[in-house]
Amino acid sequence: RWAVEATIADFFRQFLYFRLAPPGNPAEYMISTDYENLFVVPGSPELMELQPKLENRFKLYKLREAIQELDDQFDAIYIDTPPAWNFYTLSALIAAEGCLIPFDCDDFSRRALYNLVENVEETRADHNRDLFVEGIIVNQYQARANLPARVVQELKNEGLPVLNSRLSASIKMRESHEQSKPLTHLFPNHKLTQEYVALFNELEAGQAMPVAEAAARRGATA
C-alpha cells in the first residue's frame, strides 16, 4: 500500500474558503504507485461531509479546471465516480470527454441505466457539449444464464452502445482490491484479467456514441 498525504477531499476543500492565493497545483494531490506511469488521487470518506457545502457554493467546474490543467501531462485520465447521481458524479461528467456505464444485467440495473443515460444527456446539453457515452460495460456477466443474455440483447436492439466485451463475476476482483494491486499484475492469466484486456482493446478501437444519439435511440424504442 502507498502512503497517502492528500486526497480528493483536500482538493475540493480548498474551494470552500476565501483565499488570496490561487488554488494549488492539482498535481499536488496525486501520489505515485509501484507501477510505471500510474498515478492516483485517493478518495476519502470526507467527501460526503463536503458535498452539501460544495453544492451550496456551486463548485461544479473545479474538477474540470483541474483536469484541463493536467491534460497535457498524461496520456489518459480516468475518474471513478460514486455509484449514485450526486455532486461528484456531475462534476466528473462536466470534466470528462467520455463516460463508461457499467451494467449488471438485471431489471433494477436496467431502470437505473435508462435514468443515467438521460442524466448524461442533460449534462451534455447544459454543461459539457463534448461529452459522449463511450460504451455500456456488461458487468457480473453469467454466460450460462438466460436472463443476462436476453437483457443485453434487448439493450442492443434498443440501439444503446453496449460493448461486446463481457466482464465475469469473480472473487479475484475483491482480492485485487484488498491487496491494492491491479488484476493484470496479481492474476495476469486469469479469465477476468483477459476480459479486461479485451475491453481495453475494444475501447482503443473506438466504439463511442454521442450522448444525444444514445438517448434518442432509447427514446425511439421506448
MISENU-132589 format. One line per 8 residues: their letters; for each residue x, y, z of N, C-alpha, C. Coordinates in steps of 0.2 Angstrom, whole numbers, plus 5000, padded with zeros to 4 digits. Example, Ala and Ser with C-alpha at 12.3 -4.5 7.8 and 13.67 -1.06 7.14 Angstrom:
REM residues 2
as) 5066:4972:5039:5062:4978:5039:5066:4984:5039; 5064:4989:5035:5068:4995:5036:5064:5000:5039 .
//
This chain:
REM residues 222
rwaveati) 5004:4994:5000:5000:5000:5000:5004:5006:5000; 5001:5012:4998:5005:5018:4997:5004:5023:5003; 5008:5027:5004:5007:5032:5009:5003:5038:5006; 4998:5040:5010:4993:5045:5007:4994:5051:5011; 4996:5056:5008:4997:5063:5011:4991:5067:5009; 4988:5067:5004:4982:5071:5002:4977:5067:4998; 4971:5069:4998:4966:5065:4995:4962:5070:4990; 4957:5067:4987:4952:5071:4983:4948:5076:4987 .
adffrqfl) 4947:5074:4994:4944:5078:4998:4948:5085:5000; 4954:5084:5000:4958:5090:5001:4958:5095:4995; 4958:5092:4989:4957:5096:4983:4951:5100:4983; 4945:5097:4985:4939:5100:4985:4938:5105:4991; 4941:5104:4996:4941:5108:5002:4943:5115:5001; 4949:5115:4997:4952:5122:4996:4947:5127:4993; 4942:5125:4990:4937:5129:4987:4931:5132:4991; 4932:5130:4998:4926:5131:5002:4928:5138:5006 .
yfrlappg) 4934:5140:5006:4936:5146:5010:4939:5151:5005; 4938:5158:5007:4941:5163:5003:4948:5163:5004; 4952:5164:4999:4959:5164:4999:4962:5169:4994; 4967:5172:4995:4970:5177:4991:4974:5173:4986; 4978:5168:4988:4982:5164:4984:4978:5160:4979; 4980:5158:4973:4977:5154:4968:4976:5147:4971; 4972:5143:4968:4972:5136:4970:4978:5132:4969; 4980:5127:4973:4986:5123:4972:4986:5119:4966 .
npaeymis) 4992:5118:4964:4993:5114:4958:4989:5107:4959; 4985:5105:4954:4981:5098:4955:4986:5092:4956; 4992:5093:4953:4997:5088:4954:4999:5086:4961; 4998:5091:4965:5000:5091:4972:4996:5085:4976; 4990:5083:4973:4986:5079:4976:4986:5072:4973; 4991:5071:4969:4992:5064:4966:4998:5061:4970; 4998:5054:4970:5003:5050:4973:5005:5045:4967; 5012:5044:4967:5015:5039:4963:5013:5032:4966 .
tdyenlfv) 5013:5027:4961:5012:5020:4963:5018:5016:4962; 5017:5009:4963:5023:5005:4961:5023:5003:4954; 5018:5006:4950:5018:5004:4943:5019:5010:4939; 5023:5008:4934:5026:5013:4929:5020:5018:4926; 5021:5024:4927:5017:5029:4924:5010:5029:4926; 5009:5026:4932:5002:5026:4935:5002:5030:4942; 4998:5035:4942:4997:5040:4947:4990:5040:4949; 4988:5041:4956:4981:5041:4958:4980:5047:4963 .
vpgspelm) 4974:5049:4963:4972:5054:4968:4967:5050:4972; 4969:5049:4979:4965:5044:4983:4958:5047:4985; 4953:5043:4985:4947:5045:4988:4947:5046:4995; 4941:5048:4998:4941:5050:5005:4934:5049:5008; 4932:5046:5014:4926:5047:5017:4923:5054:5018; 4928:5058:5018:4926:5065:5020:4922:5069:5014; 4922:5066:5008:4918:5068:5003:4911:5069:5004; 4908:5065:5008:4901:5065:5010:4899:5071:5014 .
elqpklen) 4904:5073:5019:4903:5079:5023:4904:5085:5019; 4908:5085:5014:4909:5091:5010:4904:5092:5005; 4901:5087:5003:4896:5088:4997:4891:5094:4998; 4887:5094:5003:4882:5100:5003:4885:5107:5003; 4891:5107:5006:4895:5114:5006:4897:5116:4999; 4900:5111:4995:4902:5112:4988:4896:5114:4984; 4890:5110:4985:4884:5112:4981:4882:5119:4982; 4882:5121:4988:4879:5127:4990:4884:5133:4987 .
rfklyklr) 4890:5131:4986:4895:5136:4983:4895:5135:4975; 4892:5131:4973:4892:5129:4966:4899:5128:4963; 4902:5123:4965:4909:5122:4963:4910:5116:4958; 4905:5116:4954:4904:5110:4949:4910:5110:4944; 4913:5116:4943:4918:5116:4937:4925:5116:4940; 4926:5115:4946:4933:5115:4949:4937:5109:4947; 4933:5103:4946:4937:5097:4944:4938:5097:4937; 4934:5100:4932:4936:5101:4925:4942:5106:4925 .
eaiqeldd) 4942:5111:4928:4948:5116:4928:4954:5112:4930; 4954:5107:4935:4960:5104:4937:4962:5099:4931; 4957:5095:4928:4958:5090:4923:4962:5094:4917; 4959:5100:4915:4962:5104:4910:4969:5106:4911; 4971:5107:4917:4977:5109:4919:4982:5103:4919; 4980:5097:4920:4984:5091:4920:4984:5087:4913; 4980:5090:4909:4978:5086:4902:4985:5084:4898; 4989:5089:4898:4995:5088:4893:5000:5084:4897 .
qfdaiyid) 4999:5082:4903:5004:5078:4907:5003:5071:4907; 4997:5069:4904:4995:5062:4905:4992:5060:4898; 4993:5053:4896:4990:5050:4890:4983:5050:4892; 4981:5048:4898:4973:5047:4899:4972:5048:4907; 4966:5051:4908:4964:5052:4915:4958:5049:4916; 4957:5045:4921:4951:5041:4922:4948:5044:4929; 4942:5045:4929:4938:5047:4935:4933:5042:4937; 4934:5039:4943:4930:5034:4946:4925:5037:4950 .
tppawnfy) 4918:5037:4948:4913:5041:4951:4909:5037:4956; 4906:5040:4961:4902:5036:4966:4896:5032:4962; 4893:5027:4965:4888:5023:4962:4881:5027:4963; 4881:5033:4963:4875:5037:4964:4875:5043:4960; 4870:5046:4958:4870:5053:4955:4870:5058:4960; 4876:5062:4961:4877:5067:4966:4881:5072:4963; 4883:5077:4967:4888:5082:4965:4894:5080:4962; 4897:5074:4965:4904:5072:4962:4903:5069:4955 .
tlsaliaa) 4897:5065:4954:4896:5062:4948:4895:5067:4942; 4891:5072:4944:4890:5078:4939:4897:5082:4938; 4901:5083:4943:4907:5086:4942:4911:5082:4937; 4911:5076:4938:4916:5071:4934:4913:5071:4927; 4907:5071:4926:4904:5072:4919:4905:5078:4915; 4905:5084:4919:4907:5090:4917:4914:5090:4915; 4919:5087:4918:4926:5087:4917:4928:5082:4912; 4924:5077:4910:4926:5071:4906:4924:5073:4899 .
egclipfd) 4928:5069:4894:4927:5069:4887:4922:5063:4886; 4922:5058:4889:4918:5052:4888:4916:5049:4895; 4911:5044:4894:4910:5041:4901:4908:5033:4899; 4910:5029:4903:4908:5022:4903:4903:5020:4908; 4898:5016:4906:4892:5015:4911:4892:5007:4912; 4894:5005:4918:4893:4998:4920:4886:4996:4921; 4885:4990:4919:4878:4987:4919:4878:4980:4921; 4874:4978:4926:4874:4972:4930:4869:4967:4928 .
cddfsrra) 4866:4968:4922:4862:4963:4919:4856:4961:4923; 4852:4965:4927:4846:4964:4930:4841:4970:4929; 4835:4969:4931:4830:4974:4929:4831:4980:4933; 4833:4980:4939:4835:4986:4943:4840:4990:4940; 4846:4986:4938:4851:4990:4934:4849:4993:4928; 4844:4989:4924:4842:4992:4918:4838:4998:4919; 4834:4999:4924:4830:5005:4925:4835:5011:4927; 4840:5009:4931:4845:5014:4933:4849:5016:4927 .
lynlvenv) 4850:5012:4922:4854:5013:4916:4850:5019:4912; 4843:5018:4911:4839:5022:4907:4840:5029:4910; 4839:5030:4917:4839:5036:4920:4846:5039:4919; 4851:5035:4920:4858:5038:4919:4859:5041:4912; 4857:5037:4907:4858:5040:4900:4855:5046:4899; 4849:5047:4902:4845:5054:4902:4849:5059:4906; 4852:5057:4912:4856:5062:4916:4862:5064:4912; 4865:5059:4909:4871:5061:4905:4870:5066:4899 .
eetradhn) 4864:5064:4896:4862:5069:4890:4860:5076:4893; 4857:5076:4898:4856:5083:4901:4862:5087:4903; 4867:5083:4906:4873:5086:4907:4877:5088:4901; 4876:5085:4896:4879:5087:4889:4876:5093:4887; 4869:5093:4887:4866:5099:4885:4867:5105:4889; 4868:5105:4896:4868:5110:4900:4875:5112:4902; 4880:5108:4902:4887:5109:4904:4893:5107:4900; 4892:5102:4896:4898:5099:4893:4896:5096:4886 .
rdlfvegi) 4896:5101:4881:4894:5099:4874:4898:5093:4871; 4904:5092:4873:4909:5087:4870:4908:5080:4873; 4903:5080:4878:4903:5073:4882:4900:5068:4877; 4902:5062:4878:4899:5056:4874:4899:5050:4878; 4895:5045:4877:4895:5039:4880:4899:5034:4876; 4905:5032:4880:4910:5028:4876:4908:5021:4876; 4903:5019:4880:4900:5012:4880:4897:5010:4886; 4893:5005:4886:4890:5002:4892:4893:4995:4893 .
ivnqyqar) 4896:4994:4899:4900:4988:4900:4896:4983:4904; 4895:4977:4901:4891:4972:4904:4896:4969:4909; 4894:4970:4916:4897:4968:4921:4894:4962:4925; 4898:4958:4929:4895:4952:4933:4891:4947:4928; 4894:4946:4922:4890:4943:4917:4891:4935:4918; 4885:4932:4918:4885:4924:4918:4883:4921:4912; 4888:4919:4908:4887:4917:4901:4882:4911:4901; 4881:4907:4906:4877:4901:4906:4869:4902:4908 .
anlparvv) 4868:4908:4910:4861:4910:4912:4858:4914:4906; 4851:4912:4906:4847:4915:4900:4846:4923:4901; 4844:4925:4907:4842:4932:4908:4847:4937:4906; 4854:4936:4908:4859:4941:4906:4859:4942:4898; 4859:4936:4895:4860:4936:4888:4854:4940:4885; 4848:4938:4887:4842:4941:4884:4842:4949:4886; 4843:4951:4892:4843:4958:4893:4848:4962:4889; 4854:4959:4888:4859:4963:4885:4857:4963:4877 .
qelknegl) 4854:4958:4875:4852:4958:4868:4846:4964:4867; 4842:4964:4872:4837:4969:4871:4839:4976:4871; 4845:4977:4875:4848:4984:4876:4851:4985:4869; 4854:4980:4866:4857:4981:4859:4852:4983:4854; 4846:4979:4854:4840:4981:4850:4838:4988:4850; 4838:4990:4856:4836:4997:4858:4841:5002:4855; 4846:5000:4852:4851:5005:4850:4856:5008:4855; 4856:5005:4861:4861:5008:4866:4868:5005:4864 .
pvlnsrls) 4873:5009:4866:4880:5007:4864:4883:5002:4869; 4880:4996:4869:4883:4990:4873:4889:4988:4870; 4895:4988:4874:4901:4985:4871:4901:4977:4871; 4905:4975:4866:4905:4967:4865:4908:4964:4871; 4913:4967:4874:4917:4963:4879:4912:4962:4885; 4913:4957:4889:4909:4955:4895:4914:4954:4901; 4912:4956:4906:4916:4955:4912:4912:4950:4917; 4916:4945:4919:4913:4940:4923:4913:4941:4930 .
asikmres) 4909:4938:4934:4909:4939:4941:4915:4935:4944; 4919:4937:4948:4925:4933:4951:4927:4936:4958; 4929:4932:4962:4932:4934:4969:4939:4937:4968; 4942:4936:4962:4948:4939:4961:4948:4946:4961; 4943:4949:4959:4942:4957:4959:4943:4959:4966; 4939:4956:4971:4940:4958:4978:4946:4957:4981; 4950:4952:4979:4957:4951:4981:4961:4956:4978; 4960:4958:4972:4964:4963:4969:4963:4970:4973 .
heqskplt) 4957:4971:4975:4956:4977:4979:4959:4977:4986; 4958:4971:4989:4961:4970:4996:4969:4971:4996; 4972:4969:4991:4979:4969:4990:4982:4976:4987; 4977:4980:4984:4979:4986:4981:4984:4985:4975; 4982:4979:4971:4986:4978:4965:4982:4977:4959; 4983:4979:4954:4979:4978:4948:4979:4971:4946; 4973:4969:4943:4972:4962:4941:4978:4960:4936; 4980:4964:4932:4985:4962:4927:4991:4960:4930 .
hlfpnhkl) 4993:4963:4936:4999:4961:4939:4998:4955:4944; 4992:4955:4947:4991:4950:4953:4989:4943:4950; 4985:4943:4945:4982:4937:4941:4982:4938:4934; 4988:4939:4931:4989:4940:4924:4986:4935:4919; 4985:4929:4921:4982:4924:4917:4975:4922:4918; 4972:4926:4923:4965:4924:4925:4960:4926:4919; 4954:4923:4919:4949:4924:4914:4947:4931:4915; 4946:4934:4921:4943:4941:4921:4948:4946:4919 .
tqeyvalf) 4955:4944:4920:4960:4949:4918:4960:4949:4910; 4959:4944:4907:4959:4944:4900:4953:4947:4897; 4948:4947:4901:4942:4950:4899:4943:4958:4899; 4946:4960:4904:4948:4967:4905:4952:4969:4899; 4957:4965:4898:4962:4967:4892:4958:4967:4886; 4953:4963:4885:4949:4963:4879:4945:4970:4878; 4942:4971:4884:4938:4978:4885:4942:4984:4883; 4948:4984:4886:4953:4989:4884:4954:4990:4877 .
neleagqa) 4956:4984:4874:4957:4984:4866:4951:4986:4862; 4945:4984:4865:4939:4987:4861:4938:4994:4862; 4939:4997:4868:4939:5004:4869:4944:5008:4864; 4950:5005:4864:4955:5008:4860:4953:5008:4852; 4949:5003:4850:4947:5003:4843:4942:5008:4842; 4938:5010:4847:4934:5016:4846:4927:5013:4845; 4922:5014:4850:4915:5012:4849:4911:5017:4852; 4914:5024:4852:4910:5029:4855:4904:5031:4852 .
mpvaeaaa) 4899:5033:4856:4892:5036:4853:4891:5042:4856; 4889:5047:4853:4887:5054:4856:4881:5052:4861; 4881:5056:4866:4876:5055:4871:4869:5056:4868; 4868:5061:4864:4862:5063:4862:4859:5057:4857; 4864:5054:4854:4861:5049:4849:4859:5043:4853; 4863:5041:4859:4861:5036:4863:4854:5037:4866; 4853:5043:4869:4847:5045:4872:4841:5045:4867; 4842:5047:4861:4837:5047:4855:4835:5040:4853 .
rrgata) 4840:5035:4853:4839:5029:4851:4835:5025:4856; 4836:5027:4863:4832:5024:4868:4825:5026:4868; 4824:5033:4867:4818:5036:4866:4814:5033:4860; 4817:5032:4855:4814:5029:4849:4811:5022:4850; 4813:5018:4855:4811:5012:4856:4807:5011:4862; 4806:5016:4866:4803:5016:4872:4795:5014:4871 .
//
